Amino acid sequence: MERWKTIEADDCTWHVRAVKNPDLGTEPGQSILEFQPEGGTLPPRRLVVDDAALETMTDEDLRFAYLKALPIGGDHYGRPGKRMTDMK
């Protein structure tokens, strides 16, 4: 399942998609919410969610998920680090 939505957070437009990829830590019944910043000004973020939650998520739910998502290429505190191999 893959679908794109758009939200506004941290003074930036984020494109959101749901990705199924067991190599990135999903189990059956789970997807990864991936937040890509428009213009690439901030690091992308990811969060694992249940597939059932995706069908009912509102824009407010997506913004809350964004706050819980961790930046790709950094640690929990947002410090820079190695980018994931599946990123451009």
C-alpha beads as a LAMMPS data file, in Angstrom:
LAMMPS data file: protein, C-alpha beads

88 atoms
87 bonds

1 atom types
1 bond types

-500.0 500.0 xlo xhi
-500.0 500.0 ylo yhi
-500.0 500.0 zlo zhi

Masses

1 110.0

Atoms # bond

1 1 1 0.000 0.000 0.000
2 1 1 1.348 3.361 -0.899
3 1 1 -0.492 6.634 -0.885
4 1 1 0.589 10.237 -0.566
5 1 1 -0.864 12.949 1.633
6 1 1 0.473 16.355 2.578
7 1 1 0.668 18.032 5.990
8 1 1 2.156 21.269 7.338
9 1 1 4.512 21.013 10.341
10 1 1 7.606 22.872 11.569
11 1 1 7.081 25.597 8.945
12 1 1 7.473 23.009 6.180
13 1 1 5.254 21.003 3.828
14 1 1 5.658 17.236 4.321
15 1 1 4.630 14.569 1.819
16 1 1 3.425 11.466 3.649
17 1 1 3.278 7.941 2.270
18 1 1 2.634 4.515 3.717
19 1 1 5.237 1.881 2.797
20 1 1 5.323 -1.859 3.445
21 1 1 8.892 -3.092 3.770
22 1 1 9.874 -5.970 6.094
23 1 1 13.539 -5.001 5.625
24 1 1 12.826 -1.728 7.435
25 1 1 11.206 -3.277 10.496
26 1 1 7.581 -3.871 9.576
27 1 1 5.719 -7.003 10.551
28 1 1 2.532 -8.375 8.969
29 1 1 -0.227 -5.831 9.524
30 1 1 2.185 -2.886 9.800
31 1 1 3.376 -0.144 7.461
32 1 1 5.928 2.625 7.699
33 1 1 4.707 6.206 7.552
34 1 1 7.392 8.150 5.751
35 1 1 7.457 11.941 5.957
36 1 1 9.457 13.606 3.149
37 1 1 10.056 17.376 3.440
38 1 1 9.300 19.463 0.374
39 1 1 12.527 20.859 -0.981
40 1 1 14.684 18.505 1.112
41 1 1 15.441 21.175 3.709
42 1 1 15.028 18.814 6.693
43 1 1 15.807 15.112 7.150
44 1 1 12.968 12.686 6.309
45 1 1 11.190 10.933 9.186
46 1 1 9.680 7.456 9.622
47 1 1 7.300 5.759 12.037
48 1 1 5.883 2.199 12.092
49 1 1 2.066 2.107 12.379
50 1 1 -0.655 -0.539 12.195
51 1 1 -2.330 -0.887 8.801
52 1 1 -5.752 -0.558 10.433
53 1 1 -4.824 2.900 11.747
54 1 1 -3.950 4.150 8.250
55 1 1 -7.525 3.838 7.025
56 1 1 -8.891 6.140 9.722
57 1 1 -6.042 8.674 10.149
58 1 1 -7.080 12.305 9.955
59 1 1 -4.741 15.212 9.213
60 1 1 -4.452 15.778 12.967
61 1 1 -3.503 12.109 13.469
62 1 1 -0.819 12.504 10.790
63 1 1 0.586 15.578 12.541
64 1 1 0.716 13.649 15.826
65 1 1 2.458 10.744 14.047
66 1 1 4.930 13.256 12.589
67 1 1 5.818 14.409 16.106
68 1 1 6.519 10.800 17.119
69 1 1 8.517 9.954 13.964
70 1 1 12.297 9.962 14.200
71 1 1 14.524 11.675 11.633
72 1 1 16.259 9.359 9.170
73 1 1 20.009 9.679 9.365
74 1 1 20.062 10.920 12.944
75 1 1 19.569 9.500 16.383
76 1 1 16.692 10.049 18.795
77 1 1 18.027 13.497 19.693
78 1 1 18.198 14.670 16.063
79 1 1 21.975 14.617 15.853
80 1 1 23.235 13.904 12.328
81 1 1 24.353 10.424 11.461
82 1 1 24.639 7.948 8.645
83 1 1 21.777 8.090 6.137
84 1 1 19.806 4.912 5.563
85 1 1 20.774 2.885 2.496
86 1 1 17.330 3.129 0.875
87 1 1 17.441 6.937 0.771
88 1 1 18.697 8.917 -2.231

Bonds

1 1 1 2
2 1 2 3
3 1 3 4
4 1 4 5
5 1 5 6
6 1 6 7
7 1 7 8
8 1 8 9
9 1 9 10
10 1 10 11
11 1 11 12
12 1 12 13
13 1 13 14
14 1 14 15
15 1 15 16
16 1 16 17
17 1 17 18
18 1 18 19
19 1 19 20
20 1 20 21
21 1 21 22
22 1 22 23
23 1 23 24
24 1 24 25
25 1 25 26
26 1 26 27
27 1 27 28
28 1 28 29
29 1 29 30
30 1 30 31
31 1 31 32
32 1 32 33
33 1 33 34
34 1 34 35
35 1 35 36
36 1 36 37
37 1 37 38
38 1 38 39
39 1 39 40
40 1 40 41
41 1 41 42
42 1 42 43
43 1 43 44
44 1 44 45
45 1 45 46
46 1 46 47
47 1 47 48
48 1 48 49
49 1 49 50
50 1 50 51
51 1 51 52
52 1 52 53
53 1 53 54
54 1 54 55
55 1 55 56
56 1 56 57
57 1 57 58
58 1 58 59
59 1 59 60
60 1 60 61
61 1 61 62
62 1 62 63
63 1 63 64
64 1 64 65
65 1 65 66
66 1 66 67
67 1 67 68
68 1 68 69
69 1 69 70
70 1 70 71
71 1 71 72
72 1 72 73
73 1 73 74
74 1 74 75
75 1 75 76
76 1 76 77
77 1 77 78
78 1 78 79
79 1 79 80
80 1 80 81
81 1 81 82
82 1 82 83
83 1 83 84
84 1 84 85
85 1 85 86
86 1 86 87
87 1 87 88
